Amino acid sequence: MTERQYTDDEVAAIFERASKTEPTAVAIPAEGKGMTLAALQEIGREVGISPESISQAARSLELARRPASLTLMGLPIGVGQTVEFDRPLSDSDWERLVGDLRVTFESRGAVRYDGPFRQWTNGNLQALVEPTSTGHRLRLQTVNGAAGAMMKAGMITLGVAAFYALALAGGFNNAGSVVDAVFIVAMGLGMFAGGALRLPGWARRRQSQIEAVAARLVIAANSPRQDDPRPGPDPQRPT
């Protein structure tokens, strides 16, 4: 079985959780190929962090690894992540999450409070915190609406071309009509490809960003804090 490879964002999050120093004090090779737990533990030894602390921090990241995806004709039109917390998230946890979302996605977004539910939205990008029997659940998700619309428009155009071809086969067979049919097919294929080609790179980037945000919140929420005695979000907090 292939050993788990941690991304650059996950590596930074693991050392942030495991170390008592600033994350920038740990020199991490920027190979861009992922790093195994053993490699992280070796780096930890060099800077005075025990292998057990690295392993514990890595396990905390696994709590955030519940990705969800939405596909259109096999292509990832939407990505997301669900994280379960075994305790209520505090006000400072929520504020930290909103700040992280704004920095990561470079958008202020809009915050909404609906009873015990909290939501941050920026277009199709959403972060929802909802209560569970033991704590809170965080849902992060987004959909590439523009690419999906282009693909659907392309499929509709190809459908029109198919009906046009049937009409040609029924007797409307002239050079002008054939040229028109070819043009419609080309237009439909162009629209579909224009939406489809951008999806894989977009999905990888957004999934990586969402996983990084989730991992940072998991680490922060599981870190001992003395500055935040509040048990969780105030459901009556005004907008």
N, C-alpha and C positions, 0 to 999 in steps of 0.2 A: 504494500500500500504506500502511495506517495505521501511523504511527510508534509504536514501543513506548512504553507508558506505565508508569512505575514507581510502585508503591504507596508509601504512607507508610513502611511497614516496610522496603521495599527501598531507599528514598531514604536512610533513616537508616543502613542497613547499608553502602551505597555510600560515604557520607561517612566512616563509621567506618574503612573500609578505605583510603580515599584520603588521608585527612588524618593529620597527625602530632599534631594537637591533640585535645582531648576532643570527642566528637560534639556536646555541648551548645554548643560555641563557634560552631557553624555555624547561622545563622538560616535556617530552611527554611519557606517559606510553607505554612500549613496549609489548603490549598484543598480537600483531600479528593477531587480529581479526577484524581490521577496526574500525573506530570511526565515529560517527555521527556528524552533524554540531553542534547540541546542546552540545555535549561533548567537541568539539573544542572551542566553545564559552565560556564554563565554565572554561576550562584551560586558555583561553585568559584573562578572568576576573581576575584570580589569579595572572597573571603576568602584568596586567595593559593594556591589549589590548581590545578595545571595541568590543562587539558582531557585530557591523556594519562593522568594519574592517575585521573581520574574514569572515563574510558573503560575503563581496565584493571580498575578495581573493578567496573564494570558487567558486564564480560565474565565476571568470576569468579562473579557471581551466576547466570549462565546455566548453569553446571555443575550447579546445583541444580534446574533447571527440567525435571524429568521427572515430572510429576504422573501419578497413577494413580487411577482411580475405579471404584467398584462400583455398579451401578444395579439398581433393582427397578422394573419397569414404566416405565422411562425416568427415574426419579427417583434422585438421588445418595444411595444408602444408605451408601456408604463412600468415603473420600477418602484420598489418600496421596501420598508423594513418595519417589523413589529417587535417591540421590546417589552418584556414583562418584568415589573419590579415587585419585589416581595415586601415593600413598604411604601407608604404614600410619599410622593415627591413633594418637597417643600417649596415655599415661595421662591427661595433662592435657586433651587434646582430649575424651576420653570424660567426664572429670569435669565439664568445661565444658558438654558437651551435657546431661548429667543435671541439672545445676543449672539450665540454661536451660529444660528440659522442666518441671521442678518449678515454676519461677516462671511460665512461660507458661500452664500448665494448672492451676495452683494445686492441685497434688497431689504428695505425696511419692512415690507409686508404689513399685514393687518392682524392685530390680536383681538380675539373675541372670547368672552366668558359666558357660558350658558349653564347655570347651576354648577354642578361638580365637574363640568367639562371645560377644557381650555383648548383653544385652537389658534394656530398661526397659519396664515395663508398668504400666498403670493401667486396669483393666477391659478394654475393647475397644481402648484406645489403646496402641500398641506402637512401640518404637524398637529396631531390631536392627542391630548392627554385625557384619558378616561379612567374612572375608578373601577377597581376589581374587588373581589372578596378579600384579597390580602394586601393590596397596595394600589398601584397604578399601571396602566398599559399605555405605551407610546406607539402611535402609528405615524410613520413617515411615508409619504407617497407622492408621486408626481406622474403626469401623463404628458406626452408630447402631442398636444392637440393639433399643432400646425402640420406636423408630418403625417399624422393620422388623417387629417382632412385632405391633404394632397393625395395620399394613397387611395382614399375612398373616391375622390373625384376622378382619379385615373381609372379606377375600376368601372365607374359609371360610364366614363367616356369610351372605354373598351366595349362595354355592353352596347352602347349606341352604335359603335363600329360594327359589331356583330350583326345587329338588326339591319344595318345599312348593307352589309355584305349579302344578307339573305334577300334583300330587295333587289340587289344587282343580279343575283342568281335567278330571280324570278322574271327577268326580262329587261331590267333597266341597265343594260350592259353597253356603256359607252365610255370613251376615254376620259371624259371629264368626271364622270361618277367614280371611276376606278381611282383616279388621282385624289378625289375627295375622300374616299374610303381610306386610302393609304395615309393621307394627312391626319385623319381622325385617329387611326391606330397609333401613329407616331406621337400624336399629342397625348393620347391616353397613356402610352408607355412612358413618355417623358415625365408626366405628372406623377405616375406611380413610382418611378425610379427616383425622382427628386425627393419624395418623402421617404422612401425605403432606405436609400443609401446613407442618410444622415442618422438613422436610428441606432445602429450598433455602437458607434462612437459616443453618441449622446447617452445611451443607456449605461455604458461602462463608466462614463464620467459621473453621471448622476448617482448611480448605485454606489460608487466609491465615496462620493460626498456624503450621501445619506448614511452609509455604514460608519464613516468617520465621525459624524455628528452623534450617532447613536452610541458608538463606543466611548466617546468622550463623556457623554452624560452618564453612562453606566459606571465608568471609573469614578467620576465625581460623586455620584449618588452612593457609591459603596465605600467612599473614603471617609474616615472618621472626621467629624467636624464639631467644633465647639462654639462656632459663631452663629449657628442656626438651630436653636432649640425648637422651632416650630415643627409640628408633626406633619404638616402637609398644606396643600393649597387651600385658600379660603374660598369656599364656593360662592360666597356672597360678595366677593370683591367686585367693585363696579368696573365698567369698561371705561 
